[in-house]
Amino acid sequence: MTVRERFPHRGVIGVDTANSSGAGKRIVVLASGRFSGVTERLIEALRAKGAEVEWVRHTLKGMPGRTFGLAAMALHSAWVYRRRMRRYINRTSTAAWVRGRASRHLLAQKERPDAVLLVQANYPSYLGKKPADVRWGLITDHVNLLSKTAMEHDFNAPESKVYNGWLKVERKILEDQDRVFVFADYVRQAVIDGYGIGAERVVSVGAGPNVDVDAERDGIAKQYGGQNILFVGVDAERKGLPLVLRAFERVRRSFPGARLDVAGSDGRDAEGIRFHGRVVGDELKQLFYDANVLVLPSYREPFGIVLLEAMMAKAVCVGTRVGGIGEVVEDGTDCKRSCISGQERDITLCRRSLSEPSCQHCRHARPRILEPALKVHLRLL
């Protein structure tokens, strides 16, 4: 099954563009930021269906009582988190109350919409009784309960340190929505089982590439037989960049022509390794097109949109079995299984050569056997 068949509505998050019509609807997207590009892609998709969409940026600026609200947030965070108060200042019930007031203030200045879509479960929220004739939805890729319970590969995610009282806040935010949209099925199940939200109100909608990558559309003639490896990620530690660098050093002994490009993170160039920093647009697209293998050995990954982007560029992927990665990639009916012995569980590999670009499925690898996994793929080139 190809990327287009599994995710037919490219860049669409939270709406089924094949079966729904937004024509004539006025929708407010309430978001504090880009959400890794998802906010823009969502707005584009809704507008493509004929909806009138306005992005209202969530902010405390201009809110009545802003100074008092900020002081209250700081005091509550200091009391709960002590020296970590600045990091978690938005993870208290007081912060949710203040940001809820800000949301109410922002929306009160707008013409009443047909629907409001909140981006991310952490914030913004909404304080007070919601207008009955307005539909409310929320889209998120993760919830705090998963950060506390899913300690993949002993990685201690910063969100796991959020105090337990925040779970009650999140539950209230989720309960207040007519629909909750999530990227992956495992998050949907956590929202249903862990927060008690009715299954009929929680929808797993997947995601789409945020980078405009399409090798077929752009007529890219993939140079199969190359040994170009790509890592893309801003949160380098969580996404396993240190592991990639250690593995690549050993891989180069067997494949001296191998090259590693690192996008999204800074570092010092070394033999065969080039750090590109934070790149976007055509520069990032070209890195995808140049890559033969994308590696994403994340310790925690809510979904893994970069995998979709790599597939659209016809690059094979190596990734860990954590979070939503297993839902993004799957064994095709034309793929066979083979195993590599390691200190941990075996990994599943597609045996097809990269010279057969119809096979776009990713490979899974546990972190401690990343090196042999990469070597196998380079041998298949």
C-alpha positions as CSV (number, residue, x, y, z in Angstrom):
1,M,0.0,0.0,0.0
2,T,1.5,3.4,-1.0
3,V,1.6,6.6,1.0
4,R,-1.2,8.1,-1.1
5,E,-3.4,5.1,-0.4
6,R,-2.8,5.1,3.3
7,F,-2.9,8.9,3.7
8,P,-4.9,10.2,0.7
9,H,-5.6,13.7,2.0
10,R,-2.1,15.2,2.1
11,G,-1.5,17.8,4.7
12,V,-5.0,17.4,6.1
13,I,-5.3,17.0,9.9
14,G,-8.6,16.6,11.6
15,V,-10.9,16.7,8.6
16,D,-12.0,14.1,6.1
17,T,-11.8,16.0,2.9
18,A,-13.1,13.1,0.9
19,N,-16.4,12.9,2.8
20,S,-17.0,16.3,4.4
21,S,-17.8,19.7,3.0
22,G,-16.8,22.9,4.7
23,A,-18.3,25.2,2.1
24,G,-19.8,28.3,3.6
25,K,-18.6,27.4,7.1
26,R,-16.8,29.9,9.2
27,I,-14.1,28.2,11.3
28,V,-11.7,29.7,13.9
29,V,-8.5,27.9,14.5
30,L,-7.2,28.8,17.9
31,A,-3.5,28.0,18.1
32,S,-0.5,29.5,19.9
33,G,2.0,28.4,17.2
34,R,2.8,26.5,14.1
35,F,2.7,23.0,15.8
36,S,5.5,21.8,13.5
37,G,3.7,23.2,10.5
38,V,0.4,21.3,11.2
39,T,-1.5,24.5,11.8
40,E,-0.8,26.0,8.4
41,R,-1.6,22.7,6.6
42,L,-4.8,22.3,8.5
43,I,-5.9,25.8,7.5
44,E,-5.0,25.1,3.9
45,A,-7.1,21.9,3.9
46,L,-10.1,23.6,5.4
47,R,-9.9,26.5,2.9
48,A,-9.6,24.0,0.1
49,K,-13.0,22.7,1.1
50,G,-14.6,26.1,0.9
51,A,-14.5,27.0,4.5
52,E,-13.8,30.6,5.7
53,V,-10.9,30.0,8.2
54,E,-9.3,32.5,10.5
55,W,-6.2,31.7,12.6
56,V,-6.5,33.4,15.9
57,R,-3.1,33.2,17.6
58,H,-3.5,32.4,21.3
59,T,-1.8,35.1,23.4
60,L,-2.1,36.7,26.8
61,K,-1.4,40.2,25.3
62,G,-4.4,42.5,25.5
63,M,-6.2,40.3,28.0
64,P,-7.8,42.2,30.9
65,G,-5.9,41.4,34.1
66,R,-2.9,40.1,32.2
67,T,-0.4,41.2,34.9
68,F,-2.4,39.5,37.6
69,G,-2.8,36.3,35.5
70,L,1.0,36.1,34.8
71,A,1.8,36.6,38.5
72,A,-0.7,33.9,39.5
73,M,0.8,31.5,36.9
74,A,4.3,32.1,38.2
75,L,3.3,31.6,41.8
76,H,1.5,28.3,41.2
77,S,4.3,27.0,39.1
78,A,6.9,27.9,41.7
79,W,4.9,26.2,44.4
80,V,4.4,23.0,42.3
81,Y,7.7,22.7,40.4
82,R,10.2,24.7,42.5
83,R,13.3,25.3,40.4
84,R,11.7,24.0,37.2
85,M,8.9,26.5,37.4
86,R,9.8,28.3,34.2
87,R,9.8,25.1,32.1
88,Y,6.4,24.1,33.3
89,I,4.7,27.4,33.9
90,N,1.9,26.4,31.5
91,R,1.2,23.1,33.2
92,T,-0.9,24.1,36.2
93,S,-4.6,24.5,36.7
94,T,-4.0,28.2,37.2
95,A,-2.3,28.5,33.8
96,A,-5.3,26.7,32.2
97,W,-7.6,29.2,33.9
98,V,-5.6,32.2,32.8
99,R,-5.2,30.9,29.2
100,G,-8.9,30.0,29.2
101,R,-9.7,33.7,30.0
102,A,-7.4,34.8,27.2
103,S,-9.2,32.4,24.7
104,R,-12.6,33.8,25.8
105,H,-11.3,37.4,25.3
106,L,-9.8,36.7,21.9
107,L,-12.9,34.9,20.6
108,A,-15.2,37.6,22.0
109,Q,-13.7,40.1,19.5
110,K,-14.5,37.9,16.5
111,E,-17.7,37.3,14.6
112,R,-19.3,34.2,16.0
113,P,-18.0,31.2,14.0
114,D,-19.7,27.9,13.1
115,A,-16.9,26.0,14.7
116,V,-13.8,26.5,16.8
117,L,-10.8,24.2,16.6
118,L,-8.2,24.2,19.4
119,V,-4.8,23.0,18.5
120,Q,-3.0,20.8,21.1
121,A,-4.5,19.6,24.4
122,N,-2.0,21.4,26.6
123,Y,-3.3,24.9,25.7
124,P,-5.1,27.0,24.6
125,S,-8.2,26.1,26.6
126,Y,-11.5,28.1,27.0
127,L,-13.0,29.4,30.2
128,G,-16.7,29.6,30.7
129,K,-19.8,28.3,29.1
130,K,-19.4,27.7,25.4
131,P,-22.1,29.1,22.9
132,A,-24.5,26.2,22.2
133,D,-24.6,26.9,18.5
134,V,-20.8,26.6,18.0
135,R,-19.1,23.3,17.4
136,W,-15.9,22.7,19.4
137,G,-13.0,20.5,18.5
138,L,-9.5,19.9,19.6
139,I,-6.6,18.3,17.7
140,T,-3.5,16.9,19.4
141,D,-0.8,14.4,18.7
142,H,-0.2,13.4,22.3
143,V,-1.6,13.6,25.9
144,N,0.3,13.9,29.2
145,L,-0.9,10.5,30.4
146,L,1.1,8.8,27.8
147,S,4.2,10.7,28.8
148,K,3.8,9.4,32.3
149,T,3.1,5.8,31.4
150,A,5.1,5.1,28.2
151,M,8.7,5.1,29.2
152,E,10.1,3.8,25.9
153,H,13.7,2.6,26.2
154,D,14.0,4.2,29.6
155,F,13.8,7.7,28.1
156,N,12.6,10.1,30.7
157,A,10.5,12.6,28.8
158,P,10.3,16.1,30.4
159,E,6.5,15.9,30.1
160,S,6.5,12.9,32.5
161,K,7.5,15.3,35.3
162,V,4.3,17.4,35.0
163,Y,2.4,17.1,38.3
164,N,-0.6,14.7,38.4
165,G,-3.1,17.5,38.9
166,W,-2.5,18.4,35.2
167,L,-4.3,15.2,34.2
168,K,-7.5,16.5,35.7
169,V,-7.1,19.7,33.7
170,E,-6.5,17.8,30.5
171,R,-9.5,15.6,31.1
172,K,-11.7,18.7,31.6
173,I,-10.4,20.3,28.4
174,L,-11.0,17.1,26.4
175,E,-14.5,16.6,28.0
176,D,-15.5,20.0,26.8
177,Q,-15.0,19.2,23.1
178,D,-17.6,17.9,20.7
179,R,-14.8,16.1,18.9
180,V,-11.3,15.2,19.8
181,F,-9.0,14.6,16.8
182,V,-5.7,12.7,17.3
183,F,-3.0,11.6,14.9
184,A,-2.7,7.9,15.9
185,D,-4.9,5.1,17.2
186,Y,-2.8,4.5,20.3
187,V,-3.4,8.1,21.4
188,R,-7.1,7.7,20.7
189,Q,-7.2,4.7,22.9
190,A,-5.4,6.6,25.7
191,V,-8.0,9.4,25.5
192,I,-10.8,6.9,25.7
193,D,-9.4,4.6,28.4
194,G,-7.3,7.1,30.4
195,Y,-9.5,10.2,30.3
196,G,-13.0,8.5,30.0
197,I,-13.9,10.3,26.8
198,G,-16.7,8.6,24.8
199,A,-15.3,6.6,21.9
200,E,-17.8,8.2,19.5
201,R,-16.2,11.6,20.2
202,V,-12.6,10.7,19.6
203,V,-11.3,10.3,16.0
204,S,-8.0,9.2,14.8
205,V,-7.3,11.1,11.6
206,G,-3.6,10.5,10.8
207,A,-1.5,13.3,9.3
208,G,0.1,14.5,6.2
209,P,3.5,15.7,5.1
210,N,4.3,19.3,6.1
211,V,7.1,19.6,3.6
212,D,5.9,19.8,-0.1
213,V,7.8,16.6,-1.1
214,D,6.6,14.4,-4.0
215,A,9.2,12.6,-6.0
216,E,6.7,11.3,-8.6
217,R,5.1,14.7,-9.2
218,D,8.5,16.5,-9.4
219,G,9.9,13.9,-11.7
220,I,12.8,13.0,-9.4
221,A,14.9,10.1,-10.8
222,K,16.0,8.5,-7.5
223,Q,19.6,7.4,-7.6
224,Y,19.3,4.0,-6.1
225,G,22.6,2.5,-5.2
226,G,23.7,5.6,-3.2
227,Q,24.6,5.5,0.5
228,N,23.1,8.8,1.7
229,I,21.5,8.7,5.1
230,L,19.3,11.5,6.4
231,F,18.3,12.5,10.0
232,V,15.6,15.2,10.4
233,G,14.7,16.4,13.9
234,V,14.9,19.5,16.1
235,D,14.6,17.6,19.4
236,A,17.9,15.8,18.8
237,E,18.1,13.8,22.1
238,R,14.5,12.5,22.0
239,K,14.8,11.6,18.3
240,G,18.0,9.7,18.9
241,L,20.6,11.8,17.1
242,P,23.5,10.8,19.5
243,L,22.6,7.2,18.8
244,V,22.7,7.8,15.0
245,L,26.1,9.5,15.3
246,R,27.6,6.6,17.2
247,A,26.1,4.0,14.9
248,F,27.3,6.0,11.8
249,E,30.9,6.0,13.0
250,R,30.9,2.2,12.9
251,V,28.9,2.0,9.7
252,R,31.5,4.0,7.9
253,R,34.1,1.2,8.6
254,S,32.1,-1.1,6.4
255,F,30.7,1.6,4.0
256,P,33.4,4.3,3.7
257,G,31.3,6.1,1.0
258,A,28.3,6.5,3.3
259,R,27.2,10.1,4.0
260,L,25.0,11.4,6.9
261,D,23.1,14.7,6.5
262,V,21.6,16.1,9.7
263,A,18.8,18.6,9.4
264,G,17.0,20.5,12.2
265,S,19.9,20.2,14.7
266,D,23.2,21.9,15.0
267,G,26.6,20.3,15.4
268,R,30.1,20.1,14.2
269,D,30.7,18.5,10.7
270,A,32.9,15.5,10.7
271,E,34.1,13.0,8.0
272,G,31.0,11.9,6.1
273,I,28.7,14.0,8.4
274,R,27.2,17.4,7.6
275,F,25.0,19.4,9.9
276,H,22.6,21.7,8.0
277,G,20.9,23.3,11.1
278,R,17.3,24.3,10.8
279,V,16.4,24.2,7.1
280,V,13.1,24.6,5.4
281,G,11.6,24.9,1.9
282,D,13.5,23.8,-1.1
283,E,16.7,23.1,0.8
284,L,15.0,20.6,3.1
285,K,13.1,19.1,0.1
286,Q,16.4,18.5,-1.7
287,L,17.8,16.7,1.3
288,F,14.9,14.3,1.2
289,Y,15.4,13.8,-2.6
290,D,19.1,13.1,-2.1
291,A,18.5,10.6,0.7
292,N,18.4,6.9,0.2
293,V,17.7,6.1,3.9
294,L,16.0,8.2,6.5
295,V,16.8,7.2,10.1
296,L,14.6,8.1,13.1
297,P,15.5,6.0,16.2
298,S,13.2,8.1,18.5
299,Y,12.8,7.2,22.1
300,R,9.4,8.8,22.0
301,E,7.5,9.8,18.9
302,P,3.8,10.8,18.9
303,F,3.4,10.2,15.2
304,G,6.5,10.7,12.9
305,I,5.4,13.0,10.1
306,V,9.0,13.0,8.8
307,L,8.5,9.4,7.8
308,L,5.7,10.3,5.5
309,E,7.9,13.0,3.9
310,A,10.7,10.5,3.4
311,M,8.3,8.0,1.8
312,M,7.0,10.7,-0.6
313,A,10.7,11.2,-1.5
314,K,11.0,7.4,-2.0
315,A,13.6,7.0,0.7
316,V,13.6,3.9,2.9
317,C,13.3,4.5,6.6
318,V,14.8,3.0,9.8
319,G,13.0,3.7,13.0
320,T,12.2,2.4,16.5
321,R,8.9,0.7,17.4
322,V,7.6,3.5,19.7
323,G,4.6,5.7,19.7
324,G,2.9,6.2,16.4
325,I,5.8,5.1,14.2
326,G,4.3,1.6,13.9
327,E,1.1,3.1,12.6
328,V,2.8,5.2,10.0
329,V,4.8,2.3,8.6
330,E,3.6,-1.2,7.9
331,D,4.7,-4.3,6.1
332,G,3.2,-4.5,2.6
333,T,1.7,-7.6,1.2
334,D,4.6,-7.8,-1.2
335,C,7.2,-7.7,1.6
336,K,8.9,-10.6,3.3
337,R,10.1,-10.9,6.8
338,S,13.7,-11.5,8.0
339,C,15.3,-11.2,11.3
340,I,18.6,-9.8,12.7
341,S,19.7,-11.2,16.0
342,G,20.6,-8.6,18.6
343,Q,20.6,-8.0,22.3
344,E,16.9,-7.1,22.1
345,R,14.0,-8.2,20.0
346,D,14.4,-9.0,16.3
347,I,13.6,-6.3,13.8
348,T,11.4,-6.6,10.8
349,L,13.0,-5.8,7.4
350,C,11.6,-5.5,4.0
351,R,14.0,-7.6,1.8
352,R,13.3,-5.8,-1.4
353,S,16.1,-3.8,-2.9
354,L,15.9,0.0,-3.1
355,S,16.2,-0.5,-6.8
356,E,12.5,-1.4,-6.7
357,P,11.0,2.0,-5.6
358,S,7.5,0.6,-5.4
359,C,8.4,-0.7,-1.9
360,Q,8.0,2.4,0.2
361,H,7.8,0.7,3.6
362,C,10.0,1.6,6.5
363,R,12.1,-0.7,8.6
364,H,12.0,-0.9,12.4
365,A,15.0,-1.2,14.6
366,R,15.5,-1.2,18.3
367,P,18.1,1.5,19.4
368,R,20.8,-0.9,20.4
369,I,20.8,-2.6,17.0
370,L,20.6,0.5,14.9
371,E,24.1,-0.1,13.4
372,P,23.4,-3.6,12.0
373,A,20.1,-2.4,10.7
374,L,21.7,0.5,8.8
375,K,24.4,-1.9,7.4
376,V,21.7,-4.3,6.1
377,H,19.9,-1.5,4.3
378,L,23.1,-0.2,2.7
379,R,23.9,-3.7,1.5
380,L,20.5,-3.7,-0.2
381,L,21.3,-0.5,-2.1
